[in-house]
Amino acid sequence: MSRVATERTRVLIVEARFYEDIADALVEGAVAALEAAGVAHDRLSVPGAFEIPAAIAIAHQGALKGHGPVHDGYLALGCVIRGETSHYDYVCSESARGLMDLATGRHLAIGYGILTTETREQAWQRADPAKGNKGGDAARACLAMIELKKRFGA
């Protein structure tokens, strides 16, 4: 991948803290990927994955109004582990739908790093920077979308 970094390239990491240890691993992988590309980043914590799309929309809208920094891309990091109720299905589908609506409707560069797993062990396998490194993968996807936006002037 080519370096997308310029002095102005900035990504907002929005991290769901419901599973704090898994979130920390996702962030570790993401930050390493962003720093390797020379991209600046800010972090914003939200309670869970369901809140990530709203937080990105609020941050983006605030930046457009001059309240806070402008970000070239957004990184959605979190984890949803299946429980005994249908709550899992709603959180997974609605957070994904919300992020896709932002990406397509507002043309935002978003890296999707919300793990949806059956067990905590599966989440760890995916989050651990030394194993699945899905935080790093999501960061690289975000950088690729930033590059695409720059290429087409979006």
PyMOL commands that place a pseudoatom at each C-alpha (Angstrom):
pseudoatom trace, name=CA, resn=MET, resi=1, chain=A, elem=C, hetatm=0, pos=[0.000, 0.000, 0.000]
pseudoatom trace, name=CA, resn=SER, resi=2, chain=A, elem=C, hetatm=0, pos=[1.254, 3.464, -0.755]
pseudoatom trace, name=CA, resn=ARG, resi=3, chain=A, elem=C, hetatm=0, pos=[1.681, 6.005, 1.991]
pseudoatom trace, name=CA, resn=VAL, resi=4, chain=A, elem=C, hetatm=0, pos=[-1.398, 8.213, 2.237]
pseudoatom trace, name=CA, resn=ALA, resi=5, chain=A, elem=C, hetatm=0, pos=[0.131, 10.349, 4.933]
pseudoatom trace, name=CA, resn=THR, resi=6, chain=A, elem=C, hetatm=0, pos=[0.513, 14.030, 4.610]
pseudoatom trace, name=CA, resn=GLU, resi=7, chain=A, elem=C, hetatm=0, pos=[0.792, 16.526, 7.413]
pseudoatom trace, name=CA, resn=ARG, resi=8, chain=A, elem=C, hetatm=0, pos=[-2.958, 16.969, 7.114]
pseudoatom trace, name=CA, resn=THR, resi=9, chain=A, elem=C, hetatm=0, pos=[-4.066, 13.315, 7.096]
pseudoatom trace, name=CA, resn=ARG, resi=10, chain=A, elem=C, hetatm=0, pos=[-5.917, 12.545, 10.320]
pseudoatom trace, name=CA, resn=VAL, resi=11, chain=A, elem=C, hetatm=0, pos=[-8.089, 9.607, 11.403]
pseudoatom trace, name=CA, resn=LEU, resi=12, chain=A, elem=C, hetatm=0, pos=[-10.555, 9.448, 14.272]
pseudoatom trace, name=CA, resn=ILE, resi=13, chain=A, elem=C, hetatm=0, pos=[-10.558, 6.110, 16.068]
pseudoatom trace, name=CA, resn=VAL, resi=14, chain=A, elem=C, hetatm=0, pos=[-13.972, 5.493, 17.630]
pseudoatom trace, name=CA, resn=GLU, resi=15, chain=A, elem=C, hetatm=0, pos=[-13.646, 2.621, 20.054]
pseudoatom trace, name=CA, resn=ALA, resi=16, chain=A, elem=C, hetatm=0, pos=[-16.443, 0.792, 21.846]
pseudoatom trace, name=CA, resn=ARG, resi=17, chain=A, elem=C, hetatm=0, pos=[-15.287, 0.061, 25.392]
pseudoatom trace, name=CA, resn=PHE, resi=18, chain=A, elem=C, hetatm=0, pos=[-17.855, -2.637, 26.330]
pseudoatom trace, name=CA, resn=TYR, resi=19, chain=A, elem=C, hetatm=0, pos=[-15.135, -5.310, 26.161]
pseudoatom trace, name=CA, resn=GLU, resi=20, chain=A, elem=C, hetatm=0, pos=[-12.252, -3.105, 27.277]
pseudoatom trace, name=CA, resn=ASP, resi=21, chain=A, elem=C, hetatm=0, pos=[-9.471, -5.670, 26.971]
pseudoatom trace, name=CA, resn=ILE, resi=22, chain=A, elem=C, hetatm=0, pos=[-10.486, -6.581, 23.426]
pseudoatom trace, name=CA, resn=ALA, resi=23, chain=A, elem=C, hetatm=0, pos=[-10.886, -2.902, 22.530]
pseudoatom trace, name=CA, resn=ASP, resi=24, chain=A, elem=C, hetatm=0, pos=[-7.355, -2.235, 23.796]
pseudoatom trace, name=CA, resn=ALA, resi=25, chain=A, elem=C, hetatm=0, pos=[-5.969, -4.963, 21.521]
pseudoatom trace, name=CA, resn=LEU, resi=26, chain=A, elem=C, hetatm=0, pos=[-7.891, -3.634, 18.512]
pseudoatom trace, name=CA, resn=VAL, resi=27, chain=A, elem=C, hetatm=0, pos=[-6.637, -0.105, 19.185]
pseudoatom trace, name=CA, resn=GLU, resi=28, chain=A, elem=C, hetatm=0, pos=[-3.066, -1.332, 19.594]
pseudoatom trace, name=CA, resn=GLY, resi=29, chain=A, elem=C, hetatm=0, pos=[-3.115, -2.924, 16.143]
pseudoatom trace, name=CA, resn=ALA, resi=30, chain=A, elem=C, hetatm=0, pos=[-4.846, 0.073, 14.574]
pseudoatom trace, name=CA, resn=VAL, resi=31, chain=A, elem=C, hetatm=0, pos=[-2.475, 2.639, 16.064]
pseudoatom trace, name=CA, resn=ALA, resi=32, chain=A, elem=C, hetatm=0, pos=[0.549, 0.629, 14.903]
pseudoatom trace, name=CA, resn=ALA, resi=33, chain=A, elem=C, hetatm=0, pos=[-0.817, 0.571, 11.338]
pseudoatom trace, name=CA, resn=LEU, resi=34, chain=A, elem=C, hetatm=0, pos=[-1.625, 4.294, 11.369]
pseudoatom trace, name=CA, resn=GLU, resi=35, chain=A, elem=C, hetatm=0, pos=[1.766, 5.213, 12.783]
pseudoatom trace, name=CA, resn=ALA, resi=36, chain=A, elem=C, hetatm=0, pos=[3.506, 2.995, 10.210]
pseudoatom trace, name=CA, resn=ALA, resi=37, chain=A, elem=C, hetatm=0, pos=[1.714, 5.010, 7.509]
pseudoatom trace, name=CA, resn=GLY, resi=38, chain=A, elem=C, hetatm=0, pos=[2.615, 8.309, 9.174]
pseudoatom trace, name=CA, resn=VAL, resi=39, chain=A, elem=C, hetatm=0, pos=[-1.026, 9.185, 9.842]
pseudoatom trace, name=CA, resn=ALA, resi=40, chain=A, elem=C, hetatm=0, pos=[-2.102, 11.252, 12.846]
pseudoatom trace, name=CA, resn=HIS, resi=41, chain=A, elem=C, hetatm=0, pos=[-5.011, 10.015, 14.908]
pseudoatom trace, name=CA, resn=ASP, resi=42, chain=A, elem=C, hetatm=0, pos=[-7.402, 11.008, 17.641]
pseudoatom trace, name=CA, resn=ARG, resi=43, chain=A, elem=C, hetatm=0, pos=[-9.383, 8.663, 19.869]
pseudoatom trace, name=CA, resn=LEU, resi=44, chain=A, elem=C, hetatm=0, pos=[-12.971, 8.773, 21.035]
pseudoatom trace, name=CA, resn=SER, resi=45, chain=A, elem=C, hetatm=0, pos=[-14.524, 6.198, 23.351]
pseudoatom trace, name=CA, resn=VAL, resi=46, chain=A, elem=C, hetatm=0, pos=[-18.174, 5.153, 23.346]
pseudoatom trace, name=CA, resn=PRO, resi=47, chain=A, elem=C, hetatm=0, pos=[-19.963, 2.592, 25.535]
pseudoatom trace, name=CA, resn=GLY, resi=48, chain=A, elem=C, hetatm=0, pos=[-20.618, -0.051, 22.873]
pseudoatom trace, name=CA, resn=ALA, resi=49, chain=A, elem=C, hetatm=0, pos=[-20.668, -0.892, 19.174]
pseudoatom trace, name=CA, resn=PHE, resi=50, chain=A, elem=C, hetatm=0, pos=[-24.220, 0.400, 18.743]
pseudoatom trace, name=CA, resn=GLU, resi=51, chain=A, elem=C, hetatm=0, pos=[-23.046, 3.937, 19.559]
pseudoatom trace, name=CA, resn=ILE, resi=52, chain=A, elem=C, hetatm=0, pos=[-20.173, 4.039, 17.051]
pseudoatom trace, name=CA, resn=PRO, resi=53, chain=A, elem=C, hetatm=0, pos=[-22.127, 5.276, 13.987]
pseudoatom trace, name=CA, resn=ALA, resi=54, chain=A, elem=C, hetatm=0, pos=[-23.763, 8.100, 15.948]
pseudoatom trace, name=CA, resn=ALA, resi=55, chain=A, elem=C, hetatm=0, pos=[-20.407, 9.152, 17.409]
pseudoatom trace, name=CA, resn=ILE, resi=56, chain=A, elem=C, hetatm=0, pos=[-18.847, 9.314, 13.940]
pseudoatom trace, name=CA, resn=ALA, resi=57, chain=A, elem=C, hetatm=0, pos=[-21.805, 11.320, 12.603]
pseudoatom trace, name=CA, resn=ILE, resi=58, chain=A, elem=C, hetatm=0, pos=[-21.630, 13.723, 15.561]
pseudoatom trace, name=CA, resn=ALA, resi=59, chain=A, elem=C, hetatm=0, pos=[-17.855, 14.190, 15.239]
pseudoatom trace, name=CA, resn=HIS, resi=60, chain=A, elem=C, hetatm=0, pos=[-18.091, 14.731, 11.483]
pseudoatom trace, name=CA, resn=GLN, resi=61, chain=A, elem=C, hetatm=0, pos=[-20.945, 17.214, 11.787]
pseudoatom trace, name=CA, resn=GLY, resi=62, chain=A, elem=C, hetatm=0, pos=[-19.176, 19.050, 14.597]
pseudoatom trace, name=CA, resn=ALA, resi=63, chain=A, elem=C, hetatm=0, pos=[-16.012, 19.357, 12.525]
pseudoatom trace, name=CA, resn=LEU, resi=64, chain=A, elem=C, hetatm=0, pos=[-18.012, 20.775, 9.604]
pseudoatom trace, name=CA, resn=LYS, resi=65, chain=A, elem=C, hetatm=0, pos=[-19.305, 23.456, 11.992]
pseudoatom trace, name=CA, resn=GLY, resi=66, chain=A, elem=C, hetatm=0, pos=[-15.805, 24.230, 13.256]
pseudoatom trace, name=CA, resn=HIS, resi=67, chain=A, elem=C, hetatm=0, pos=[-16.101, 22.317, 16.533]
pseudoatom trace, name=CA, resn=GLY, resi=68, chain=A, elem=C, hetatm=0, pos=[-13.180, 19.946, 16.635]
pseudoatom trace, name=CA, resn=PRO, resi=69, chain=A, elem=C, hetatm=0, pos=[-10.633, 18.698, 14.137]
pseudoatom trace, name=CA, resn=VAL, resi=70, chain=A, elem=C, hetatm=0, pos=[-11.487, 17.617, 10.619]
pseudoatom trace, name=CA, resn=HIS, resi=71, chain=A, elem=C, hetatm=0, pos=[-10.760, 13.936, 10.020]
pseudoatom trace, name=CA, resn=ASP, resi=72, chain=A, elem=C, hetatm=0, pos=[-9.967, 12.385, 6.672]
pseudoatom trace, name=CA, resn=GLY, resi=73, chain=A, elem=C, hetatm=0, pos=[-11.261, 9.023, 7.839]
pseudoatom trace, name=CA, resn=TYR, resi=74, chain=A, elem=C, hetatm=0, pos=[-12.857, 7.180, 10.686]
pseudoatom trace, name=CA, resn=LEU, resi=75, chain=A, elem=C, hetatm=0, pos=[-12.018, 3.877, 12.286]
pseudoatom trace, name=CA, resn=ALA, resi=76, chain=A, elem=C, hetatm=0, pos=[-14.804, 1.911, 13.991]
pseudoatom trace, name=CA, resn=LEU, resi=77, chain=A, elem=C, hetatm=0, pos=[-13.427, -0.529, 16.564]
pseudoatom trace, name=CA, resn=GLY, resi=78, chain=A, elem=C, hetatm=0, pos=[-15.421, -2.735, 18.903]
pseudoatom trace, name=CA, resn=CYS, resi=79, chain=A, elem=C, hetatm=0, pos=[-16.654, -6.185, 19.668]
pseudoatom trace, name=CA, resn=VAL, resi=80, chain=A, elem=C, hetatm=0, pos=[-20.043, -7.871, 19.936]
pseudoatom trace, name=CA, resn=ILE, resi=81, chain=A, elem=C, hetatm=0, pos=[-20.122, -11.387, 21.375]
pseudoatom trace, name=CA, resn=ARG, resi=82, chain=A, elem=C, hetatm=0, pos=[-23.228, -13.517, 20.960]
pseudoatom trace, name=CA, resn=GLY, resi=83, chain=A, elem=C, hetatm=0, pos=[-25.261, -13.954, 24.103]
pseudoatom trace, name=CA, resn=GLU, resi=84, chain=A, elem=C, hetatm=0, pos=[-28.477, -15.770, 24.886]
pseudoatom trace, name=CA, resn=THR, resi=85, chain=A, elem=C, hetatm=0, pos=[-30.835, -13.207, 23.343]
pseudoatom trace, name=CA, resn=SER, resi=86, chain=A, elem=C, hetatm=0, pos=[-31.407, -11.584, 19.959]
pseudoatom trace, name=CA, resn=HIS, resi=87, chain=A, elem=C, hetatm=0, pos=[-29.744, -8.372, 21.192]
pseudoatom trace, name=CA, resn=TYR, resi=88, chain=A, elem=C, hetatm=0, pos=[-26.536, -9.519, 19.428]
pseudoatom trace, name=CA, resn=ASP, resi=89, chain=A, elem=C, hetatm=0, pos=[-28.291, -9.591, 16.050]
pseudoatom trace, name=CA, resn=TYR, resi=90, chain=A, elem=C, hetatm=0, pos=[-29.667, -6.078, 16.441]
pseudoatom trace, name=CA, resn=VAL, resi=91, chain=A, elem=C, hetatm=0, pos=[-26.392, -4.558, 17.580]
pseudoatom trace, name=CA, resn=CYS, resi=92, chain=A, elem=C, hetatm=0, pos=[-24.408, -6.250, 14.802]
pseudoatom trace, name=CA, resn=SER, resi=93, chain=A, elem=C, hetatm=0, pos=[-26.782, -5.377, 11.988]
pseudoatom trace, name=CA, resn=GLU, resi=94, chain=A, elem=C, hetatm=0, pos=[-27.612, -1.849, 13.101]
pseudoatom trace, name=CA, resn=SER, resi=95, chain=A, elem=C, hetatm=0, pos=[-24.031, -0.805, 13.773]
pseudoatom trace, name=CA, resn=ALA, resi=96, chain=A, elem=C, hetatm=0, pos=[-22.974, -2.165, 10.371]
pseudoatom trace, name=CA, resn=ARG, resi=97, chain=A, elem=C, hetatm=0, pos=[-25.935, -0.506, 8.651]
pseudoatom trace, name=CA, resn=GLY, resi=98, chain=A, elem=C, hetatm=0, pos=[-25.238, 2.789, 10.387]
pseudoatom trace, name=CA, resn=LEU, resi=99, chain=A, elem=C, hetatm=0, pos=[-21.615, 2.766, 9.275]
pseudoatom trace, name=CA, resn=MET, resi=100, chain=A, elem=C, hetatm=0, pos=[-22.523, 1.826, 5.708]
pseudoatom trace, name=CA, resn=ASP, resi=101, chain=A, elem=C, hetatm=0, pos=[-25.085, 4.642, 5.612]
pseudoatom trace, name=CA, resn=LEU, resi=102, chain=A, elem=C, hetatm=0, pos=[-22.361, 7.100, 6.669]
pseudoatom trace, name=CA, resn=ALA, resi=103, chain=A, elem=C, hetatm=0, pos=[-19.902, 5.722, 4.130]
pseudoatom trace, name=CA, resn=THR, resi=104, chain=A, elem=C, hetatm=0, pos=[-22.313, 5.821, 1.217]
pseudoatom trace, name=CA, resn=GLY, resi=105, chain=A, elem=C, hetatm=0, pos=[-24.564, 8.709, 2.229]
pseudoatom trace, name=CA, resn=ARG, resi=106, chain=A, elem=C, hetatm=0, pos=[-21.910, 11.131, 3.476]
pseudoatom trace, name=CA, resn=HIS, resi=107, chain=A, elem=C, hetatm=0, pos=[-18.975, 9.680, 1.527]
pseudoatom trace, name=CA, resn=LEU, resi=108, chain=A, elem=C, hetatm=0, pos=[-16.924, 9.068, 4.654]
pseudoatom trace, name=CA, resn=ALA, resi=109, chain=A, elem=C, hetatm=0, pos=[-13.821, 6.870, 4.614]
pseudoatom trace, name=CA, resn=ILE, resi=110, chain=A, elem=C, hetatm=0, pos=[-14.542, 4.301, 7.323]
pseudoatom trace, name=CA, resn=GLY, resi=111, chain=A, elem=C, hetatm=0, pos=[-12.523, 1.295, 8.401]
pseudoatom trace, name=CA, resn=TYR, resi=112, chain=A, elem=C, hetatm=0, pos=[-14.807, -1.380, 9.846]
pseudoatom trace, name=CA, resn=GLY, resi=113, chain=A, elem=C, hetatm=0, pos=[-13.233, -3.098, 12.825]
pseudoatom trace, name=CA, resn=ILE, resi=114, chain=A, elem=C, hetatm=0, pos=[-16.231, -4.288, 14.809]
pseudoatom trace, name=CA, resn=LEU, resi=115, chain=A, elem=C, hetatm=0, pos=[-15.734, -7.935, 15.654]
pseudoatom trace, name=CA, resn=THR, resi=116, chain=A, elem=C, hetatm=0, pos=[-18.862, -10.079, 15.692]
pseudoatom trace, name=CA, resn=THR, resi=117, chain=A, elem=C, hetatm=0, pos=[-18.051, -13.392, 17.304]
pseudoatom trace, name=CA, resn=GLU, resi=118, chain=A, elem=C, hetatm=0, pos=[-19.640, -16.332, 19.033]
pseudoatom trace, name=CA, resn=THR, resi=119, chain=A, elem=C, hetatm=0, pos=[-17.153, -16.419, 21.922]
pseudoatom trace, name=CA, resn=ARG, resi=120, chain=A, elem=C, hetatm=0, pos=[-14.601, -14.285, 23.745]
pseudoatom trace, name=CA, resn=GLU, resi=121, chain=A, elem=C, hetatm=0, pos=[-11.877, -16.680, 22.549]
pseudoatom trace, name=CA, resn=GLN, resi=122, chain=A, elem=C, hetatm=0, pos=[-12.789, -15.990, 18.911]
pseudoatom trace, name=CA, resn=ALA, resi=123, chain=A, elem=C, hetatm=0, pos=[-12.703, -12.254, 19.625]
pseudoatom trace, name=CA, resn=TRP, resi=124, chain=A, elem=C, hetatm=0, pos=[-9.222, -12.536, 21.124]
pseudoatom trace, name=CA, resn=GLN, resi=125, chain=A, elem=C, hetatm=0, pos=[-7.930, -14.498, 18.135]
pseudoatom trace, name=CA, resn=ARG, resi=126, chain=A, elem=C, hetatm=0, pos=[-9.111, -11.701, 15.852]
pseudoatom trace, name=CA, resn=ALA, resi=127, chain=A, elem=C, hetatm=0, pos=[-8.167, -8.728, 18.041]
pseudoatom trace, name=CA, resn=ASP, resi=128, chain=A, elem=C, hetatm=0, pos=[-4.670, -9.765, 19.128]
pseudoatom trace, name=CA, resn=PRO, resi=129, chain=A, elem=C, hetatm=0, pos=[-2.151, -7.759, 17.067]
pseudoatom trace, name=CA, resn=ALA, resi=130, chain=A, elem=C, hetatm=0, pos=[0.148, -10.809, 17.008]
pseudoatom trace, name=CA, resn=LYS, resi=131, chain=A, elem=C, hetatm=0, pos=[-2.585, -13.054, 15.569]
pseudoatom trace, name=CA, resn=GLY, resi=132, chain=A, elem=C, hetatm=0, pos=[-5.637, -11.778, 13.656]
pseudoatom trace, name=CA, resn=ASN, resi=133, chain=A, elem=C, hetatm=0, pos=[-4.828, -8.057, 14.026]
pseudoatom trace, name=CA, resn=LYS, resi=134, chain=A, elem=C, hetatm=0, pos=[-8.252, -6.917, 12.860]
pseudoatom trace, name=CA, resn=GLY, resi=135, chain=A, elem=C, hetatm=0, pos=[-7.556, -3.457, 14.290]
pseudoatom trace, name=CA, resn=GLY, resi=136, chain=A, elem=C, hetatm=0, pos=[-4.613, -3.135, 11.919]
pseudoatom trace, name=CA, resn=ASP, resi=137, chain=A, elem=C, hetatm=0, pos=[-6.680, -4.509, 9.042]
pseudoatom trace, name=CA, resn=ALA, resi=138, chain=A, elem=C, hetatm=0, pos=[-9.439, -1.967, 9.697]
pseudoatom trace, name=CA, resn=ALA, resi=139, chain=A, elem=C, hetatm=0, pos=[-6.903, 0.862, 9.844]
pseudoatom trace, name=CA, resn=ARG, resi=140, chain=A, elem=C, hetatm=0, pos=[-5.408, -0.188, 6.509]
pseudoatom trace, name=CA, resn=ALA, resi=141, chain=A, elem=C, hetatm=0, pos=[-8.923, -0.365, 5.000]
pseudoatom trace, name=CA, resn=CYS, resi=142, chain=A, elem=C, hetatm=0, pos=[-9.599, 3.170, 6.268]
pseudoatom trace, name=CA, resn=LEU, resi=143, chain=A, elem=C, hetatm=0, pos=[-6.337, 4.393, 4.710]
pseudoatom trace, name=CA, resn=ALA, resi=144, chain=A, elem=C, hetatm=0, pos=[-7.245, 2.746, 1.409]
pseudoatom trace, name=CA, resn=MET, resi=145, chain=A, elem=C, hetatm=0, pos=[-10.605, 4.537, 1.414]
pseudoatom trace, name=CA, resn=ILE, resi=146, chain=A, elem=C, hetatm=0, pos=[-8.929, 7.860, 2.237]
pseudoatom trace, name=CA, resn=GLU, resi=147, chain=A, elem=C, hetatm=0, pos=[-6.650, 7.292, -0.745]
pseudoatom trace, name=CA, resn=LEU, resi=148, chain=A, elem=C, hetatm=0, pos=[-9.667, 6.505, -2.925]
pseudoatom trace, name=CA, resn=LYS, resi=149, chain=A, elem=C, hetatm=0, pos=[-11.427, 9.697, -1.813]
pseudoatom trace, name=CA, resn=LYS, resi=150, chain=A, elem=C, hetatm=0, pos=[-8.325, 11.744, -2.623]
pseudoatom trace, name=CA, resn=ARG, resi=151, chain=A, elem=C, hetatm=0, pos=[-7.997, 10.076, -6.022]
pseudoatom trace, name=CA, resn=PHE, resi=152, chain=A, elem=C, hetatm=0, pos=[-11.553, 10.985, -7.017]
pseudoatom trace, name=CA, resn=GLY, resi=153, chain=A, elem=C, hetatm=0, pos=[-11.695, 14.329, -5.202]
pseudoatom trace, name=CA, resn=ALA, resi=154, chain=A, elem=C, hetatm=0, pos=[-14.565, 13.247, -2.984]
for i in range(1, 154): cmd.bond("trace and resi %d" % i, "trace and resi %d" % (i + 1))
show_as sticks, trace
zoom trace
